[in-house]
Amino acid sequence: MTAGPGRAAGLRVQGLRKSFGDTVVLDGVDLDVPDGITAVLGASGCGKTTLLRLVAGFLEPDGGTITIGDRMVAGGGRPVPARRRRVGYVPQEGALFPHLDVSANVAFGLARGERRSARVREVLDLVELPSSVAHRQPHELSGGQQQRVALARALAPQPGLVLLDEPFSSLDAGLREDTGRAVARALRASGSTAVLVTHDQGEALSLADQVAVMAAGRFLQISPPGEIYLRPASPEVAAFVGHATQLRGTAGGRTARCDLGELGLLADASGPVLIVVRPEQVNVIPDRSSGAGGADGADGVRAEVLDVSYFGHDATLRARIHDRDTVVISRVPAGGVPAPGTSVCLRVSGEVLAFPLEGPR
Ligand SMILES: Nc1ncnc2c1ncn2[C@@H]1O[C@H](COP(=O)(O)OP(=O)(O)OP(=O)(O)O)[C@@H](O)[C@H]1O
């Protein structure tokens, strides 16, 4: 992890603490960011921006250390000033100097000299913007183009570490996805290590190499995207990342009984458990039985559809299990979505996660 020009610099945060008055924002945070893109995912107000500002050097921590590459920049004596940390910062929006054209914005942090305009062309190319935009003013660009210019400006001085604070939050859905992918490609091509702060789980899961889930000033789990979704460390992470039905059950070995019948478990468990079922694991099939009463056999468990959210490519429905209060979320293909009020059967496919509960409740 050396921090020579143009080289990726890993980030290590240990025991980081920060309060504003009586408000404890970061409460002993540990985070290791190797090469690649790490997404910090958390609800609004959980301390994401504060973490980035501490790493960038815009704020001083109350305790703990921050190491960028092989240099401790905070917590080990006199802090290294922001301008010497070799960190690029891409804020939420409105980041460009409105009175400078694209080229001057991108060149802002570069030393004067021959290489300056060549470097501007290089980074505009890296963020996939044509050189024809170089002399436009920021207001002549779309929101997505403006964010790419902001990234180009951050990348121009070849920082080892790039920090991005919700860089796509002001963009609409379609532009957000395209811009996100382009920014991720540019970050990978530049070889920089990057920390992307977001409260959008889709963005975190699709763009990052590792996702750090934050809540109330702490990290709940730091893992690759697939693991965060398929093997959440706690029911809290499962609920935060993707939809999930959580229901109580009783486990014995690799199975557990609950309102959805007998389900296979991903790992052994025994006694009272909290079971987590993803919507795509719940198949909805026509209810062939007649009369009341809960089926719990090959056809699954009878339920009534409460409501449907239609997304075009697929739909999510909520159904209440007959004679129970349990509401289950299912993702179903767009064709043949049952209407609210329909009686259906729910059958779980695959194995599910179960978290031990302390005792019967
Ligand atoms: N300079 C400050 N003075 C006082 N309180 C602050 C200051 N900066 C942040 N806070 C408080 O610290 C908490 C965390 O703020 P922060 O901006 O880090 O959260 P966040 O997770 O980035 O939120 P968002 O996603 O909404 O941007 C909030 O309660 C906020 O009000």
The ligand as an SDF file (V2000), in Angstrom:
LIG
                    3D

 31 33  0  0  0  0  0  0  0  0999 V2000
  -20.9940   20.2920   11.7490 N   0  0  0  0  0  0  0  0  0  0  0  0
  -21.9500   19.6720   12.4360 C   0  0  0  0  0  0  0  0  0  0  0  0
  -22.4190   20.1490   13.5960 N   0  0  0  0  0  0  0  0  0  0  0  0
  -23.3500   19.5100   14.3180 C   0  0  0  0  0  0  0  0  0  0  0  0
  -23.9160   18.3460   13.9470 N   0  0  0  0  0  0  0  0  0  0  0  0
  -23.5160   17.8070   12.8000 C   0  0  0  0  0  0  0  0  0  0  0  0
  -22.5070   18.4320   11.9900 C   0  0  0  0  0  0  0  0  0  0  0  0
  -22.3010   17.6320   10.8970 N   0  0  0  0  0  0  0  0  0  0  0  0
  -23.1350   16.5680   11.0220 C   0  0  0  0  0  0  0  0  0  0  0  0
  -23.8510   16.6740   12.1640 N   0  0  0  0  0  0  0  0  0  0  0  0
  -24.8320   15.6670   12.6700 C   0  0  0  0  0  0  0  0  0  0  0  0
  -24.1990   14.4150   12.6460 O   0  0  0  0  0  0  0  0  0  0  0  0
  -25.1010   13.3820   12.2440 C   0  0  0  0  0  0  0  0  0  0  0  0
  -24.5100   12.6370   11.0580 C   0  0  0  0  0  0  0  0  0  0  0  0
  -24.4530   13.5000    9.9330 O   0  0  0  0  0  0  0  0  0  0  0  0
  -23.8490   13.0400    8.5440 P   0  0  0  0  0  0  0  0  0  0  0  0
  -23.9930   14.1810    7.5990 O   0  0  0  0  0  0  0  0  0  0  0  0
  -22.5000   12.4760    8.7460 O   0  0  0  0  0  0  0  0  0  0  0  0
  -24.8470   11.8570    8.1500 O   0  0  0  0  0  0  0  0  0  0  0  0
  -25.0750   11.1210    6.7590 P   0  0  0  0  0  0  0  0  0  0  0  0
  -25.1720    9.6670    7.0640 O   0  0  0  0  0  0  0  0  0  0  0  0
  -24.0450   11.5400    5.7860 O   0  0  0  0  0  0  0  0  0  0  0  0
  -26.4890   11.7000    6.3200 O   0  0  0  0  0  0  0  0  0  0  0  0
  -27.0610   12.0150    4.8440 P   0  0  0  0  0  0  0  0  0  0  0  0
  -27.1830   10.6970    4.1450 O   0  0  0  0  0  0  0  0  0  0  0  0
  -28.4010   12.6330    5.1430 O   0  0  0  0  0  0  0  0  0  0  0  0
  -26.1160   12.9730    4.1740 O   0  0  0  0  0  0  0  0  0  0  0  0
  -26.4140   14.0720   11.9630 C   0  0  0  0  0  0  0  0  0  0  0  0
  -27.2240   13.9240   13.1000 O   0  0  0  0  0  0  0  0  0  0  0  0
  -26.0320   15.5120   11.7430 C   0  0  0  0  0  0  0  0  0  0  0  0
  -27.0880   16.3650   12.0910 O   0  0  0  0  0  0  0  0  0  0  0  0
  1  2  1  0
  2  3  1  0
  2  7  2  0
  3  4  2  0
  4  5  1  0
  5  6  2  0
  6  7  1  0
  6 10  1  0
  7  8  1  0
  8  9  2  0
  9 10  1  0
 10 11  1  0
 11 12  1  0
 11 30  1  0
 12 13  1  0
 13 14  1  0
 13 28  1  0
 14 15  1  0
 15 16  1  0
 16 17  2  0
 16 18  1  0
 16 19  1  0
 19 20  1  0
 20 21  2  0
 20 22  1  0
 20 23  1  0
 23 24  1  0
 24 25  2  0
 24 26  1  0
 24 27  1  0
 28 29  1  0
 28 30  1  0
 30 31  1  0
M  END
$$$$
